[in-house]
Amino acid sequence: MMEILRILNSEDKVLGAKHISDELGKRGYSLGERAVRYHMRILDEKGFTEKIGHKGRIITQEGKNELNNGLIFDQVDFSYSRFQEKMYNVSLDISTAKGFVIANISSINQLDAKDIIDSVFEHGLAVSKNILYTKEDDVDYIKTVCGTTIDGVFQKNGIISRPSYGGLVKVEDNIPLKFIEQIAYEKTSITPLEAFSGKGNTSILDVLSSGDGVIPANFRTIPMTKQAHAKKILEDLNKIGIGGLIKMGKPGESVLGINVPEGMVGVSIIGGIAPLCAAQEDGYDLNIKLADEFVNYESMTSVDYNVKPVLSDATRKTNKVSFVFEKIFNWISQVTFDYNTFEGDIITNISYVDKQNLDESLEIIYNLYREYPHYFMGDKYALLDDKDGKVGIATICSLSVDGILTNNGIVSIPIYSGVLDIDKRQRRFTELISYKGSSVDPHEIFIKKDMCNIATKKGSSDRILASVHSVPYVARDDALDIFDSIGKAGFNFLDIGKPNQYIYNSKIDMYHFGYATAGGLNPIEKVKESGVCVDVKSIEKIMDFKHFETF
């Protein structure tokens, strides 16, 4: 049914059962017209489609919402497939500079930002010299060439290009040093660079003025046997105004701190959203959408652009980038909490508020707990000594449960961090990021991008932080005994699944069962939403459980 909605949404017109059946066949689904009609009736009943006489169906707005927020495990797998589809449909001809390129699009109602955007192009901190300003429904839009266009050109020329990461690169003295944050393209429902496109993440304007700062970038690998061919293509792309190369490594050589498999070459390219992020840094309000549509390259306007960025060659050796998944295992290994005595160390999140705002913050947290205790990982908190006029508020991190299980011989792995939508009909994840391939706790990303909505008005749906963990099903009975025990100590669980059962639409591996926990940062997010300035930190410290008190 999700695929039927995709077909209706992509063609955006009334479609009959035969056409949908044919399209499903192309996508590997063998459904005849009769079976399609059966599924369509269900979609009609849900309000996701509407029957238009005998012509067929169209997708409704509610259907489009379902497509965006529905089967999140499907969205996670589909996100990477969508990039592959975009790459395949790039039709840019290097020899004629004509054809379709992938474009990032952003609404921008203040065209005064044009000067800032142009200066970014002049310094070469963009993918292409071509840009397009359009106007729809009294809203101004800006479109820039997306770096994935280069992957598409590679692919059209027989070079396997595998997008691996999107993230942020630290620059010093105009020299790109290393990725300081990154998210893998696979197993995420949110585009990696989109995750880092929020305010406060980049400092492109600082790079322009002083040579020091942070820029968005992406990373892919290509076969070493195609390196010479890839260099020639990049040279030809430069001639038609497409550049943005930060570094191409040698076979098997790490690039900007990211490991490269033997026999492959790492390639890093500036994020096509860099000019838009610069405008955002300067205070302009933009709604940035990455790789959102295709644009005829020849229809775009040329601006002053340096195909060779102001950046110097990335020749400095740097330490390998670190990923949160490896850090998590080390945190988990330090948990000593005894589920029989309720004594020992647990993992905590520690966020800081000004001392003068402490009473207000605690009152917000107390009120939230009284009405929504299930939004909390546990019923405990602790205060840390004030530091530079700030007080730390410690909350229990859900990874403590993984540690407790691990300490008792049960392998428990955190697999996803997400945003859980809670409405009258059902609970389901609307965003998921895998802990694997991410350099930062995804919950911090969701908070920074204001993707949560804690304890709204009655009748409205909330969006809270939550995580999904996986345990081998053979250990389920023993795990349930531990869950029951630590529940008496105040630890909360949103859901405990059966073997191979989905958890709020999050897929669990075969021969495993999953459990979901509320994010330990939910009370802190509520403080932030209430207008109190708070420095949010996750997975900050190992603390003795005896230092915590009950809400």
Buried (B, 14 or more C-beta within 10 A) or exposed (E): BBBBBBBBBEBEEBBBBEBBBEBBEEEEBEBEBEBBBEBBEEBBEEEBBBBEEEEBBBBBEEBBEBBEBBBBBBBBBBBBEEBBEBBEEBBBEBEEBBBBBBBBBBBBEEEEBBEBBBBBBBBBBBBBBBBBBEEEEEEBBBBBBBBBBBBBBBBBBEBEBBBBBBBBBBBEEBBBBBBBBBBBBBBBBBBBBBBBBBBEBBBBBBBBEEBBBBBBBBBBBBBBEBBEBBBEBBEBBBEBBBBBBBBBBEBBEBBBBBEBEEEBBBBBBBBBBBBBBBBBBBEBEBEBBBBBEBBBBEEBEEBEBBBEBBBEEBEEEBEEBEBBBEBBBEBBEEBBBBBEEBEBBBBBBBBBBBEEBBEBBBEBBEEBBEEBBEBBBBBBBBBBEBEEEBBBBBBBBBBBBBBBBBBBEBEBBBBBBBBBBBEEEEBBBBBBBBBBBBBBBBBBBBBBBEBBBBBEEEEEEBBBBBBBBBBBBEBBEBBBEBBEBBEEBBBBBBBBBEBBBBBBBBBBEEEBBBBBBBBBBBBBBBBBBBEBEBEBBBBBBBBEBEEBEEB
